[in-house]
Amino acid sequence: MKHKWLTALGVMAIMMSDLATADGDPLAGQEKAYTCMGCHGAPGMRNAYPAYRVPKLGGQHAGYIVTALKAYRNKSRSHPTMQAQASTLSDADMENIAAYFMTLGKH
């Protein structure tokens, strides 16, 4: 049990370090996020395989988006389409996209 808590705290510390650095340009992010909106901006969008609802990103904390995109880029988070999309993004692109989605607010 103690090991699980320590692991959880370690993961949170890593995420918090990324959250603190999420500092992009929303206007630049809006341009880069164009392809993201095809799935993440469509109401009721579902992924075909594996089947699940595509998450809305509006209002999501920028640091979470940056952390997720980096994980897709380095293939430590699994989703072939997201891995392909993230592989084309620089760290600055990720920061900008995250800043843009954060400004949209939750819908």
HELIX and SHEET records of a PDB file:
HELIX    1   1 LYS A    2  THR A   21  1                                  20    
HELIX    2   2 PRO A   26  LYS A   32  1                                   7    
HELIX    3   3 MET A   37  HIS A   40  1                                   4    
HELIX    4   4 ALA A   62  ARG A   73  1                                  12    
HELIX    5   5 PRO A   80  ALA A   86  1                                   7    
HELIX    6   6 ASP A   91  LEU A  104  1                                  14    
SHEET    1   A 2 ARG A  46  ASN A  47  0                                        
SHEET    2   A 2 TYR A  52  ARG A  53 -1                                        
END                                                                             
